[in-house]
Amino acid sequence: MPKPPPAILPYGRQTIEDDDIAAVTAALRADFLTTGPLVERFETAFAERVGARHAVACANGTAALHLAMLALDVQPGEVTIVPSITFLATANCARYVGAEVVFADVDPDSGLMTPDTLADALKRVGDRRLRAVLPVHLRGDVADLPGLGALAADAGAVMVEDAPHALGTTMTYGNVTERAGDARHSAMATFSFHPVKTIATGEGGMVTTNDAGLAERLRVMRSHGMIRPAESSEEGADPWWYEMPEPGFNYRLPDILCALGLSQLAKLDRFVARRRALAKAYETALAPLAPLVRIAAQPPWSDPVLHLMCVLVDFEAAGITRRQLVEALRARGVGSQVHYIPVHRQPYYRARYGDLHLPGAEAWYARCLSLPLFPAMADGDVERVAEALKAVLGL
């Protein structure tokens, strides 16, 4: 009888434990399944954790980005700058409000937008009004926020950090240690709680900000644009009264999922420690595979909690295609993924903006591969991945 294939070690997955299930069960038995007290509790706890004054929960990370554009009142024909190495949503959020996208190139070894690549993108804005710059904190490493922020401010734009990969990451600019999501350099930062992210709610998102006005607008726009005018609280006013000055969206995050978020957030320190330990183990295990395989470059200011273990593979020197490597690893029980296909290559954006030459993004995409990384991995799993790579590459 043939030997069954090994169980697949996925590139990422959630860690759901009995106390998480108990938290959701308790929420199901409570009075509110949605728009209840757990939403504010989750928001408060998250804001405290990342060091921001306000946090606004929403349906998912894409909704968080869309809400950020709505809160800034980005208008049709205005411009946002987005790195090409990111998920589709970073660019799409601008198109949702009718804005145009200028794609920035990235550092080929880190995948991050840099001041130099932003400066190049700024030249391509032309005489259009630039409203926002959206750096992406890829893998868990944070971009050069002071450098990017200074360029954005000089151009009359604000920054919105796309930070779903970076929960728990710290960075040191100068002698100041900061936390991803504290929004010291930006108008807002957005997060996702998709199952492969650092904490999971199934689907879910959050926007952090230090601006009370932006926080209030985020809350209004996530719930159909409904408000209760001040006069509706006066004596004699109809208690059910609400108004909609402009349409919003149903982007609320239910109490059920906030219960899971609170439970997961309480484990963040453990998840952080485990991800950092696994990343350190990868550094040791993959060192003998250099120069064919090396871990993506880490900026000197970043102390990441890696969401993705991205390696850069010299496929030409290895004499193997990426597809061949992915399939061979899978046959040995090791899952992998590619983060990301450059967004400027997508048919929609090519039809809208034509073919772009972004060599850093192309170089990143040509070499990148994400290996398994999640807290429930066993100590031996990292070595298992490294041994599979060695076998496939003939090292």
Secondary structure as GFF3:
##gff-version 3
##sequence-region A 1 395
A	DSSP	alpha_helix	18	29	.	.	.	ID=ss1
A	DSSP	alpha_helix	37	50	.	.	.	ID=ss2
A	DSSP	beta_strand	54	58	.	.	.	ID=ss3
A	DSSP	alpha_helix	61	71	.	.	.	ID=ss4
A	DSSP	beta_strand	79	83	.	.	.	ID=ss5
A	DSSP	alpha_helix	88	96	.	.	.	ID=ss6
A	DSSP	beta_strand	100	104	.	.	.	ID=ss7
A	DSSP	alpha_helix	115	123	.	.	.	ID=ss8
A	DSSP	beta_strand	130	133	.	.	.	ID=ss9
A	DSSP	alpha_helix	145	154	.	.	.	ID=ss10
A	DSSP	beta_strand	158	162	.	.	.	ID=ss11
A	DSSP	beta_strand	170	173	.	.	.	ID=ss12
A	DSSP	beta_strand	176	179	.	.	.	ID=ss13
A	DSSP	beta_strand	188	192	.	.	.	ID=ss14
A	DSSP	beta_strand	205	209	.	.	.	ID=ss15
A	DSSP	alpha_helix	212	221	.	.	.	ID=ss16
A	DSSP	three_ten_helix	230	233	.	.	.	ID=ss17
A	DSSP	alpha_helix	255	265	.	.	.	ID=ss18
A	DSSP	alpha_helix	268	286	.	.	.	ID=ss19
A	DSSP	three_ten_helix	287	289	.	.	.	ID=ss20
A	DSSP	beta_strand	293	295	.	.	.	ID=ss21
A	DSSP	beta_strand	302	303	.	.	.	ID=ss22
A	DSSP	beta_strand	309	313	.	.	.	ID=ss23
A	DSSP	alpha_helix	315	318	.	.	.	ID=ss24
A	DSSP	alpha_helix	322	331	.	.	.	ID=ss25
A	DSSP	three_ten_helix	343	345	.	.	.	ID=ss26
A	DSSP	alpha_helix	347	353	.	.	.	ID=ss27
A	DSSP	alpha_helix	359	367	.	.	.	ID=ss28
A	DSSP	beta_strand	368	371	.	.	.	ID=ss29
A	DSSP	alpha_helix	379	393	.	.	.	ID=ss30
###
